[in-house]
């Protein structure tokens, strides 16, 4: 087991809708590395990435269900350690 | 009229519990063993199926709602592309050779995955994994269908897209992906879960779908990018299934750990070897390359999987896959060695190939500073010289295939790019040849299984592939004149030039 914080990552499709999602993730996770590839945005962070429903709703200006994240995500690295109505957390477990 | 209060929406966790686990029941007129007869013989012990957690907490109503939305978005892109003659906006028609390989090699695997997950959806004993497997089965069928719909648009204008499912069963290079799935589908249910859900979906599909689909976008192929990302967003759920499967099985019983380690060792190497075809596609078949195989391997495999996931699995006593160092050692060579074979044998393939041009070689040299100029540029320059004199080199003769991965024996020793890697094992008094320590280890672990491999070269020699001559074999494969050979001067190349000059009428 490693003592250093390992990287977790989420790849998100590039789209109008998802720009709000990415902005919300940026706002709530200050230490992100964001890389643009054709068609997608690759987000990485040490330790964990949190997605808060309220932040996404604020960015999008409408109601957003955490389940809609399924329409945006292309891939991820880490455990989906929490997924409920209010937030999603990606981090390694051990 | 009576006023009713708006119905309270249940929280996600509660809805999931009610719609998944609470719909399960205990059998009363058959025993559990009769109902679930296949989950014992691999030696895996499960004590509590309710220990399975689905982080997505997916329920059937949410599943169909989101999948319908994904399909709506995808088909809007397909219509827009077809209506705007989008195929003329590709970077180059030669790009489509990668898509021909995709529909011949990958789409049938989606269908195979659909079949086996339907089986798991029936036979796994816990309601939560059974439902996750059912959703994955429907997903895989959706991927197969959306790929057929998307790619059929190109079939109106370009060669090589017909007969792909027949080719999958017959053509030499397609035995590489086919044999991998045949191996997985003839294993037990838990080995299948580790092979496909974990090793293939979680460890390696990122290499297949993410940078390659980004490459499709970069080369103007919006439909492929759309089905690719739409499929890969399901893959993120499938990866969760794979990760949950492995954690669940490791937590259930100490005795499961060595069995699973063996499967990780086998299936990492098996799936990695198959992805060698993707390495060739990424580095050589995209007119506008996006990310080299080496960079993708470092990013998605070394950083994310070895750096992130395997330290997590160490907690359960799992170590990184056996032979993983061999994969790392050949990241500078893999795509070049594989594409050379495709280039040499494309007279017998249902796609065309070409030597990389100067600009492409410059990119390859930048991506592979340690190996390209030293070992591979001279080969391509030789091909250019032969072509300048009016020739084109195709390898005449049949290659020896690896008994396990079925790729021609083209890989070199990890410390010597000039020496072919060649292993041999004896079983029941016969010699069997493999391409690497990884494939040899897999063969010797289950020789009874791998001696049965359907090797295309052996089948040709045995007279099972239409006849002894090349035209007879190509006819049996379903390959038509113009599907194969050199790209430059091919029917696709000529039509492409004609369409862009206005010499050739569209849509005929």
Interface residues (C-beta under 8 A of the other chain):
Chain A: X1 X2 X6 X7 X8 X9 X11 X13 X37 X38 X39 X40 X66 X67 X68 X70 X71 X72 X73 X74 X75 X76 X77 X78 X79 X80 X81 X82 X83 X84 X85 X92 X93 X94
Chain B: X11 X12 X13 X55 X56 X57 X62 X66 X69 X70 X73 X205 X206 X209 X210 X211 X213 X214 X215 X216 X217 X218 X225 X229 X232 X233 X235 X236 X237 X239 X240 X243 X247 X290 X291 X300 X303 X304 X305 X307 X308 X309 X311 X312 X314 X315
